Amino acid sequence: VTNRRSFLASSLGIAVLGGSMPLALMRAAGAQPLPALGASIDPRNVLVVIQMNGGNDGLNTVVPYSDDAYHRVRPVIGVAPNTVLKLDDRIGLNPALASLMELYKEGRVALVQGVGYPNPNRSHFEATQIWETASPERPQQSGWLGRYLDRTYPANVKPPSMFEAVALGDTLPTALVAQHVDVPAIGSLGGYAYNTIKDAKTSAGALYDGAGPGESPYLEMIADTARNAYHGGDALRAKIADYTPKAAYPNDAFSQQLKLAAQLIGSDAGTRIVFVSIGSFDTHANQRAVQDRLLKMMGDGLKAFYADLAAHQIDKNVLAMTFSEFGRRVTQNASNGTDHGTAMPLFVIGGAVKGGIYGDHPSLTDLDNGDLKFHTDFRAVYATVLKNWLGHDPADVLAGSFQTLPLV
Amino acid sequence: MRDIKLDTSTDPQVGFRPPGSLDPEPLAPYSGRFTVRHAAHLLRRAGFGGAQADVARAQSLGMPGAVDALLHPEGDDFDFPAYPANDVLYTMNGGMARSGTQLWWLDRMLRTKRPLTEKMTLFWHGHFATSIDKVPAALMAEQINLFRAQGMGNFRTLLASVSVDPAMSVWLDNRYNTKAHPNENYAREVMELFALGLGNYTEDDVKNAARAFTGWTYNNKTQQVVFNPKLHDDDTKTFLGHTGPFGLQDVVAIIVSRPVHQRFIARALLEYFVYSDPEPELIEGLAQTYALSGYDIAKTMGTILRSNVFYSTRAYRAIPKSPIEFAIGLLRYAGTTHVPANLPYALRRMGQEPLAPPSVKGWDGGPAWINTNTLLARFNYVNALAAQAPPKADAPNIQPDAIVAQTGFDAPRVVEAIVSAALQDDVTRDVRETIVGYLTQSDAVGSAPFGRENYQQKIRGAVALTLNLPVNQLN
């Protein structure tokens, strides 16, 4: 793998920095204009967004174990202090996050506490739209990452790779809905294919390759898109063939998606934005069993992912961030679960992240109608990632101005 | 008088009129030839397309007769249930209320004898976009029934009905809109998205309309919207230059009387039924028709469907099909008699899950329907459908035996029969030759040339290739 890339790089007279990432190579070698970058931004940086679908209970993710108020509101489902993975003398991680704790100890995890927005919405649908469009005030069609892509690649500029941004799932999440950048949604490597009845495949390809544009203003665009749709699956499989995962990923669907993400990032696919989902965290009843299993899955998957990336020497160029549409109510309900709430913590992970704790744990006694008060707007985290990681002006993507966090 | 050259050649690429060069009298009744292609165009736009026989029937009626048959359908429709039948709901697994309600409506689109009514229902669903992601399925069904009952009637009545529709009341929170705690959500969308358009009202207009809409509460038990005078603000409001103690009906009446509203509806109808980016003088002309009709949607639609501009080359196959138009059109063309259970899921992958628009703005439509994910979903849906042979329940009625009985094993004639039935010959010579090549040649996969042994399979393959052509993605 490395040899071929190094050869390519040297033949083009390009120094390959810190490993064998083909991204810089592709971008430097291509004729496409580069997005405006800050001086210190590495153009090979990759963002992986992890959606914790269903509303993750923050209080049992990052546990204020020394706070009596926590144990009063969580008599059954509370995490016992002696099992908590202590971050300091007040808070600790749910023991199901042992793998994430390992990454934390290596300084690769930033914990951002008390994240939310004004007038929080408790509907899964609406709150998810709010997070993914970064627009709490008004409905928006495009996602925050979709707008980032649209601004980076205007209508007449194609991204260097068809797989510049990829959603791992059957349908495109709102976060990646763009006006003119086409983002593939890939449910599985095998499923992303033009499936045809027996022997018609070659002819289908000829129809898209040869179809001349007609008179409709859209016919050429449709034929062009049809070509990409027809060839996309085979192109993807060919591009990632030379990336061999160097870590043992667990067998669950989430970890397998992260494995595919590593292949996309580390191969000629040249992917820079990945969206992946895990869930459902909608734990209205018997929360501990469900949430602990999912948290463990997430932590174990991320540990394998970063081990794989590190073995390929690209871990410092990959930043993962979690989000969930809302946290949950402070007080447990009668079914040993929790109902829809407000503020929550999120994690930003990666070899280049300044690990640590950002912001205080929200108070369990100074509440808003029984819900936690947020202190960090989620768009401040987006602004941080856009500006400090992707080198993009946040004002170009987000309405309003948000203070960035020093986590990367 | 007009430059209509649709029927002069099998090549559709003639006489295309670029945007902005409007013919004289665009809304006057079309009096040119009404060919199979005109009839198919009418059925696609004013319905969901049809089988070859449906197109032939429409063509035999002539343009005025075919339009009248759509506007004033005679005879009873099939006996559809008013709500999803229990046997539809309960044969489904998880999310059965959701998919059951979706299938209930899709079935109606597929089998109805009143396709324009159902098409208008779909139009209003996108216009007053409400989602089952927030609203209970039963209320969604009731809202669809409202669009079906009133969608061809008077817009003023429709807007007033939508304003007290339970699904809308839940969707945009007007149920929480009271004198003490006004909630502007619904009032704002009425102005921005439903009736006026951005820039045609002020923030004060939103506030005052919201006050006029107060007091319409939603009763969870009865699932009804009920007016509670105690929660209504009956003080004086100033709205779009009028002042008075306005209520809901007053606000609706003021809105529809505005020329800017009339242009707003005219543009929405033209974009959906004729072509994107309609000329200002065309919008103005239709807005006048709409206003003179007293906001009558059926009359306005009649003007559109009979007009010169509707049959112009600029309108012909000019709009990307929505996924629902594509899929229902496919099933109608193929003579399928029931909706496959996986269709709601397939439509989701194609980018238009019915009853689940992405936001109150509805689906963007037009070119936004087309991306690699949605096209791949369309292609694979066609491929899977065409591969189904009888006696499978979902099998399309492709009838390879009937085709070869007519054409023999003459590949070019077989292809003519297929592209004529499916696309009214709207394909280039190159495309025909490629499909003929598929039928006649062995390729690397090792398939045999066209003949007695494989014509069933080959004809299904040729139909799939035809239906997956870029031109079939256009309405």
Interface residues (C-beta under 8 A of the other chain):
Chain A: S123 H124 F125 E126 Q129 P139 Q140 Q141 M162 D170 T171 L172 T174 V177 Q179 D182 V183 P184 A185 Y192 Y194 N195 T196 I197 K198 D199 A200 K201 T202 S203 A204 A206 L207 Y208 G210 A211 G212 G214 E215 S216 P217 Y218 L219 M221 I222 A223 T225 A226 N228 A229 Y230 G232
Chain B: P12 Q13 F16 P19 S131 D133 K134 S276 T313 R317 A318 I319 P320 R348 R349 G351 P358 S359 V360 K361 D364 G366 P367 A368 I370 N371 T372 N373 L375 L376 F379 N380 N383 A384 A386 A387 T428 D430 V431 T434 I435 G437 Y438 D443 A444 V445 G446 S447 Q457 R460 G461 A462 A464 L465 N468 L469 P470 V471 Q473 L474
